[in-house]
Amino acid sequence: MSHQHLSPLREPLVTEPRTLGQLTEEICAPMERAPTWKWWVAFGIAVSVLGTGAGIVGYQVATGIGVWGLNKTIGWAFDITNFVFWVGIGHAGTLISAILFLFRQKWRTSINRAAEAMTLFAVMCAALFPVIHMGRPWLAFWVLPYPNDRGSLWVNFRSPLLWDVFAISTYFTVSAVFWYVGLIPDLATVRDRAKAGLRKAVFKVMSLGWTGSHRTWSRYETVYLLLAGLATPLVLSVHTIVSMDFATSVIPGWHTTIFPPYFVAGAVFSGFAMVLTLMIITRVVLGYEHLITLRHLENMTKIIIVTGGLVSLAYATEFFIAWYSGNPYERFAFMNRAFGPYAWAYWIMVTCNVVSPHLFWFKKIRTSPAAIFVLSLVINVGMWFERFVIIVTSLHRDFLPSSWAMYTPTMVEVGTFIGTFGLFFTLFLLFVRVLPIISIGEVKSVLGFARDGHEAQPHPPAKPAAEAPHPVAHRPVAPGPLAIATRKDVPV
């Protein structure tokens, strides 16, 4: 292998020298080889959990949501907690793909594809809970405003719950289109590598006739940029609208204008934690340490430091406003959170979301995959408890002491929540097997980043003297933006 001439100021985004063809081989390998026993074990566990969850959902639909632990005081609890949790998990994918793309952050190229897929799978998990909570999920289409023969029965456009329907469905649709458009060049690469048969026919249809010509790339980059611009406001609007489910009420602890930015910061915070959890496992299992590098992990931990600080500020602001407002009901709501019957949940939330992210200030921890993995799990636990604290502690003691109550989730609720993790990981494992988990074209565009043009790739075998190029054309050109291996580019 030749000596590398690296930039003294920047670190390469691909730490091992690779040719374009080698990158294609490495990224396509999980799709083209037989699944390992580890994949089968993980897939079997995920499907088993999914099947158990599906059985539990079927039971509660047939029996009614009376099998939940809800009561006349606490009408929202585990279901809405899990809904907000999964919507938050889905935020990081579009942020990485859209906002970081608009800011020209090249380090996003190795993680954006998996993060986008994670977004879609998390939104699917989130959508299950409101549908189940309806009690009659077969009538879920009633929330759609379409001409009907039900007389005066019509959706209430002033309800934040209806806003959720439009926000989540729009977010899912745009995210799915954005994800699929980004896949098209890589689908063409897989199409060209596939042998004749069903697999080749499927990828031929999915790649939409991609040729890799300059005009095709030009149209593609224009559409991708427009979709990134369209998806960016959705990242901010979706959790803003979810927060209005609470902020537009008059319940102490909910009726506050800080909720929209507070929820958005928390969503990005938890979303990046989940991306770190998945990427650390992926880079080890698939041997992608040179593609998903410590620099990628470190950059994501820095975003967690920032968003964790915003979440901590929101916690402090809530308590300050409760005191400064002079409203006795608001003061009681927050004192009850910190020192009431659910104080244990509140302090778990504070420990996980306020204290643990500060460990990332130490570079030794920011660059330790094992430490990052543990802290990412801790943060996601804390963010789940945040939603639980906001919802349950604000409801269980309202204005009338005679109606105060406690809430304990039933095994049906816990099983439903665990079942959504089975759905999430089943879809993610299938994604790893069926589609390129890393964007081939975008990683090739940063292959020469921080490397001298002569050393961006290993030297190919020397050509015979008769075929030697002209001396003027000796210096190879580093791969351009979104370069990709296709039949009109380089052999794959």
C-alpha positions in Angstrom: 0.0 0.0 0.0 1.3 3.4 -0.8 2.2 6.1 1.7 -0.7 8.5 2.5 -0.3 12.2 2.2 -2.9 13.5 4.7 -3.9 17.0 5.4 -2.4 18.4 8.7 -5.7 20.2 9.4 -8.3 17.7 8.5 -9.0 14.1 9.1 -10.1 11.8 6.2 -13.8 10.8 6.2 -12.7 7.4 4.9 -9.8 6.3 7.0 -8.5 3.5 4.8 -7.4 4.1 1.2 -9.9 2.5 -1.2 -10.6 2.6 -4.9 -14.1 3.3 -6.1 -14.6 -0.3 -7.0 -13.5 -1.5 -3.6 -16.0 0.8 -1.9 -18.8 -0.6 -4.0 -17.8 -4.1 -3.1 -17.7 -3.4 0.6 -21.0 -1.6 0.8 -22.9 -4.1 -1.4 -21.4 -7.1 0.4 -24.1 -7.5 3.1 -26.7 -7.6 0.4 -25.0 -10.1 -1.9 -23.6 -12.6 0.5 -25.6 -15.1 2.6 -26.8 -13.8 6.0 -24.6 -14.8 8.9 -25.8 -16.7 11.9 -25.6 -13.5 14.0 -28.0 -11.9 11.6 -30.4 -14.8 11.9 -30.2 -14.8 15.7 -30.9 -11.0 15.8 -33.7 -11.3 13.2 -35.3 -14.3 15.1 -35.3 -12.3 18.3 -36.8 -9.2 16.7 -39.5 -11.2 14.9 -40.4 -13.1 18.1 -40.8 -9.8 20.0 -42.8 -8.4 17.1 -45.1 -11.4 17.0 -45.7 -11.2 20.7 -46.5 -7.5 20.4 -48.9 -8.1 17.5 -50.7 -10.7 19.6 -51.0 -8.3 22.5 -52.3 -5.6 20.2 -54.9 -8.0 18.8 -56.0 -8.9 22.3 -56.5 -5.2 23.3 -58.3 -4.4 20.1 -60.7 -7.3 20.6 -61.1 -6.6 24.3 -61.0 -2.8 24.4 -58.5 -0.3 25.9 -60.0 -1.0 29.3 -57.1 -3.5 29.6 -54.8 -0.4 30.0 -54.1 1.2 33.4 -56.0 4.4 32.6 -58.6 5.9 34.9 -60.9 8.9 35.0 -58.1 11.2 36.0 -55.3 9.9 33.9 -56.7 9.5 30.4 -53.3 9.7 28.7 -50.3 7.7 29.8 -48.2 5.0 28.3 -49.7 5.2 24.8 -49.0 8.9 24.3 -45.7 8.7 26.1 -44.6 6.0 23.6 -46.0 8.0 20.7 -44.0 11.1 21.5 -40.9 9.0 22.2 -41.0 7.3 18.8 -41.7 10.6 16.9 -38.7 12.1 18.6 -36.5 9.1 17.6 -37.4 9.8 14.0 -36.1 13.4 14.0 -32.4 12.8 13.6 -32.7 11.1 10.3 -34.2 14.0 8.3 -32.0 16.4 10.2 -28.8 14.6 9.2 -30.1 14.2 5.6 -31.6 17.6 5.0 -30.2 20.2 7.3 -26.6 18.9 7.4 -26.8 18.5 3.6 -27.9 22.2 3.2 -25.0 23.2 5.5 -22.6 21.1 3.3 -21.4 18.9 6.2 -19.5 16.2 4.4 -19.3 13.9 7.4 -23.0 13.1 7.1 -22.4 10.9 4.0 -21.7 7.6 5.9 -24.7 7.8 8.3 -27.5 9.6 6.4 -28.9 6.5 4.7 -29.3 4.5 7.9 -30.6 7.5 9.8 -33.3 8.2 7.1 -34.4 4.5 7.3 -34.5 4.8 11.1 -36.8 7.8 10.7 -39.3 5.9 8.6 -39.3 2.9 11.0 -39.7 5.1 14.1 -42.7 7.0 12.6 -44.3 3.7 11.8 -44.0 2.6 15.4 -45.3 6.0 16.6 -48.4 5.9 14.4 -49.5 2.6 16.0 -50.3 4.2 19.4 -52.9 6.8 18.4 -54.6 4.2 16.1 -54.8 1.7 19.0 -56.0 4.4 21.4 -59.0 5.1 19.2 -60.4 1.9 20.4 -61.8 1.1 17.0 -58.8 1.2 14.7 -60.8 0.0 11.8 -62.4 3.4 11.8 -59.1 5.3 11.8 -59.9 6.7 8.4 -62.5 8.9 10.0 -59.8 11.4 11.0 -59.3 12.2 7.3 -61.4 15.1 6.0 -63.0 13.7 2.9 -66.6 14.0 1.6 -68.7 11.4 3.4 -72.3 10.4 4.2 -71.9 10.7 8.0 -73.9 13.9 8.2 -72.6 16.4 10.7 -69.8 14.1 11.9 -66.7 15.9 10.7 -63.1 16.4 11.8 -62.4 19.3 14.2 -59.7 21.4 12.4 -59.1 23.3 15.7 -57.9 20.2 17.5 -54.1 19.6 17.8 -54.8 15.9 17.6 -55.9 16.4 14.0 -52.9 18.6 13.4 -50.9 15.5 14.5 -52.5 13.5 11.7 -51.4 16.0 9.0 -48.0 16.6 10.5 -47.0 13.0 10.9 -48.4 11.8 7.6 -46.7 14.7 5.7 -43.4 14.1 7.5 -43.5 10.4 6.7 -44.4 11.0 3.1 -41.7 13.6 2.5 -39.1 11.6 4.4 -39.9 8.4 2.4 -39.6 10.3 -0.9 -36.4 11.9 0.2 -35.0 8.6 1.3 -36.0 6.9 -2.0 -34.6 9.6 -4.2 -31.3 9.3 -2.5 -31.4 5.6 -3.1 -31.8 5.7 -6.8 -28.1 5.9 -7.9 -27.2 3.1 -5.5 -30.2 1.0 -6.8 -28.8 1.4 -10.3 -25.4 0.2 -9.0 -27.0 -2.9 -7.4 -29.0 -3.5 -10.7 -25.8 -3.5 -12.8 -24.1 -5.9 -10.4 -27.0 -8.3 -10.1 -27.3 -11.5 -12.2 -30.2 -12.0 -14.5 -33.3 -12.9 -12.7 -35.9 -11.6 -10.3 -33.4 -9.5 -8.2 -32.1 -7.7 -11.3 -35.7 -7.1 -12.6 -36.8 -5.6 -9.3 -33.8 -3.3 -9.0 -34.3 -2.3 -12.7 -37.8 -1.1 -11.9 -36.7 0.6 -8.6 -33.8 2.4 -10.2 -36.2 4.2 -12.6 -33.9 3.8 -15.7 -30.9 5.5 -14.1 -28.0 5.8 -16.6 -25.4 7.8 -14.7 -25.2 10.5 -17.4 -24.3 14.1 -16.7 -27.9 15.2 -17.3 -29.2 12.5 -15.0 -26.9 13.6 -12.2 -27.8 17.2 -12.8 -31.5 16.5 -12.5 -30.9 14.3 -9.5 -28.9 16.9 -7.6 -31.6 19.5 -8.3 -34.4 17.3 -7.0 -32.4 16.2 -4.0 -31.7 19.9 -3.1 -35.3 20.8 -3.4 -36.4 17.9 -1.3 -33.8 18.8 1.4 -35.2 22.3 1.5 -38.8 21.0 1.7 -37.9 18.5 4.5 -36.0 21.0 6.7 -39.1 22.9 8.0 -40.8 19.6 8.6 -38.0 18.7 11.1 -39.0 21.7 13.1 -42.8 21.6 12.5 -43.6 18.0 13.4 -42.5 18.0 17.0 -43.8 21.6 17.4 -47.3 20.4 16.5 -46.9 17.3 18.7 -46.0 19.7 21.6 -49.2 21.6 20.9 -51.2 18.5 22.0 -50.2 19.7 25.5 -49.3 23.4 25.2 -52.8 24.4 23.9 -54.5 22.9 27.0 -55.0 24.6 30.4 -53.5 21.9 32.5 -50.7 23.2 34.8 -47.4 21.8 33.6 -48.6 21.8 30.0 -49.9 25.3 29.4 -46.6 26.9 28.4 -45.1 28.5 25.3 -41.7 26.9 25.8 -43.0 23.5 24.6 -42.3 23.8 20.8 -38.6 24.6 21.0 -38.3 22.3 24.0 -39.8 19.4 22.2 -37.8 19.9 19.0 -34.5 20.1 21.0 -35.5 16.9 22.9 -36.4 15.1 19.7 -33.0 15.9 18.1 -31.3 14.9 21.3 -33.0 11.5 21.5 -32.8 10.9 17.8 -29.0 11.3 17.6 -28.7 9.0 20.6 -30.6 6.3 18.7 -28.5 6.9 15.6 -25.4 6.4 17.7 -26.8 3.2 19.2 -27.4 1.7 15.8 -24.3 3.0 14.0 -21.9 1.7 16.7 -23.4 -1.8 16.3 -23.4 -1.6 12.5 -19.8 -0.4 12.2 -18.6 -3.4 14.3 -20.8 -6.1 12.9 -20.3 -5.2 9.2 -16.7 -4.1 9.6 -17.3 -0.5 8.6 -15.0 1.2 11.1 -13.2 2.9 8.2 -16.5 4.3 6.8 -18.3 5.1 10.1 -15.3 6.5 11.8 -14.6 7.9 15.3 -14.9 11.4 13.7 -18.6 10.6 12.8 -19.3 9.4 16.3 -17.5 12.4 17.9 -19.5 14.9 15.7 -22.8 13.3 16.8 -21.8 13.5 20.4 -21.1 17.2 20.0 -24.6 17.7 18.7 -25.9 15.8 21.7 -23.9 18.2 24.0 -25.6 21.1 22.4 -29.2 19.7 22.3 -28.7 18.3 25.8 -27.8 21.8 27.0 -31.0 23.1 25.4 -33.1 20.5 27.1 -31.4 21.3 30.5 -32.2 24.9 29.9 -35.8 24.1 29.2 -36.1 22.1 32.5 -34.7 25.0 34.4 -36.9 27.5 32.6 -40.0 25.6 33.4 -39.3 25.7 37.1 -38.3 29.4 37.0 -41.6 30.3 35.2 -43.6 28.3 37.6 -42.1 30.3 40.4 -42.1 33.7 38.7 -45.7 33.4 37.4 -47.0 33.4 41.0 -49.6 30.8 39.9 -50.1 28.4 42.9 -51.3 25.6 40.6 -48.3 25.8 38.3 -46.0 25.9 41.3 -47.6 22.8 42.8 -47.4 20.9 39.5 -43.6 21.3 39.3 -43.0 20.7 43.0 -45.1 17.6 42.7 -42.9 16.4 39.8 -39.7 16.8 41.8 -40.9 15.7 45.2 -44.2 13.9 44.7 -45.1 10.2 44.2 -43.4 10.2 40.8 -40.2 11.9 42.0 -38.2 8.8 41.2 -39.2 9.2 37.5 -38.3 12.9 37.5 -34.8 12.3 39.0 -34.1 9.5 36.5 -35.0 11.9 33.8 -32.6 14.6 35.2 -29.8 12.2 35.7 -30.0 10.7 32.2 -30.7 14.0 30.3 -28.9 16.6 32.3 -25.9 14.9 33.9 -24.9 12.1 31.5 -24.4 14.2 28.3 -21.8 16.3 30.1 -19.5 13.3 30.1 -19.1 13.9 26.4 -17.0 17.0 27.2 -14.1 14.6 27.8 -12.5 13.7 24.5 -11.5 10.3 25.8 -15.2 9.4 26.3 -16.3 11.1 23.0 -13.9 8.8 21.1 -14.7 5.6 23.0 -17.4 3.6 21.1 -18.2 1.5 24.2 -18.7 4.6 26.3 -20.8 6.3 23.6 -22.9 3.3 23.2 -23.7 3.1 26.9 -24.5 6.8 27.2 -26.7 6.7 24.1 -28.8 4.1 25.8 -28.9 6.1 29.0 -30.1 9.2 27.1 -32.9 7.3 25.3 -34.0 6.0 28.7 -34.0 9.5 30.1 -36.0 10.9 27.1 -38.7 8.2 27.6 -39.0 9.2 31.2 -39.2 12.9 30.2 -42.3 12.2 28.2 -43.7 10.0 31.0 -43.1 12.8 33.6 -44.7 15.5 31.4 -47.8 13.5 30.8 -48.5 11.5 33.9 -47.4 13.9 36.7 -49.3 16.7 35.1 -52.5 14.7 35.1 -52.5 12.5 38.2 -53.1 15.5 40.6 -55.4 18.0 39.1 -57.3 21.0 40.6 -59.6 18.7 42.7 -57.8 16.6 45.4 -60.8 14.3 45.5 -60.0 13.2 41.9 -56.3 12.6 42.5 -55.2 9.2 41.3 -52.1 7.1 40.6 -51.2 5.3 37.4 -49.5 1.9 36.9 -49.0 0.5 33.4 -50.4 -3.0 32.8 -48.5 -5.8 31.2 -50.6 -5.2 28.0 -49.2 -1.7 27.8 -45.6 -2.8 28.5 -45.9 -5.6 26.0 -47.2 -3.3 23.3 -44.3 -0.9 23.8 -41.8 -3.8 23.7 -43.5 -5.0 20.6 -42.8 -1.8 18.8 -39.1 -2.3 19.4 -39.5 -5.7 17.7 -41.1 -3.9 14.7 -38.3 -1.3 14.6 -35.4 -3.8 14.6 -37.2 -6.3 12.3 -37.5 -3.5 9.7 -33.9 -2.3 10.3 -32.4 -5.8 9.9 -34.4 -6.3 6.7 -33.1 -3.0 5.4 -29.5 -4.0 6.0 -30.1 -7.2 4.0 -32.0 -5.7 1.1 -30.6 -2.2 0.4 -27.2 -0.4 0.7 -27.0 0.8 4.3 -24.4 3.5 3.3 -24.8 5.8 0.4 -22.3 4.5 -2.2 -22.3 7.7 -4.3 -22.0 10.2 -1.5 -19.2 8.3 0.2 -17.2 8.2 -3.0 -17.6 11.9 -3.3 -15.6 12.3 0.0 -13.1 9.6 -0.7 -10.3 12.1 -1.4 -11.2 14.4 1.4 -8.1 15.5 3.4 -5.9 13.4 1.0 -3.5 14.5 -1.7 -4.9 13.7 -5.1 -2.0 11.2 -5.8 -2.8 9.3 -2.7 -6.6 9.4 -2.5 -6.7 5.8 -3.7 -4.3 2.9 -3.9 -2.3 2.8 -7.1 -3.7 0.6 -9.8 -1.4 -1.9 -11.5 1.0 -0.2 -13.9 0.0 -0.2 -17.6 2.3 -1.3 -20.4 4.6 1.4 -21.7 2.7 1.6 -25.0 -0.5 2.6 -23.1 1.0 5.1 -20.7 -1.0 8.4 -20.6 0.5 11.7 -21.7 2.6 13.3 -18.9 0.2 16.3 -18.7 -2.7 14.0 -17.7 -0.6 12.1 -15.2 -2.2 13.5 -12.1 -5.4 11.7 -11.3 -8.5 13.8 -10.5 -10.2 13.2 -7.1 -13.8 12.0 -7.4 -16.3 14.8 -7.9 -19.5 15.5 -6.0 -21.7 12.4 -5.7 -19.4 10.3 -7.9 -20.7 6.7 -8.2 -19.7 3.4 -9.7 -22.1 2.7 -12.6 -21.7 1.0 -15.9 -21.0 4.5 -17.4 -18.5 5.4 -14.7 -16.1 2.8 -13.4 -16.3 -1.0 -13.5 -18.2 -2.6 -10.5 
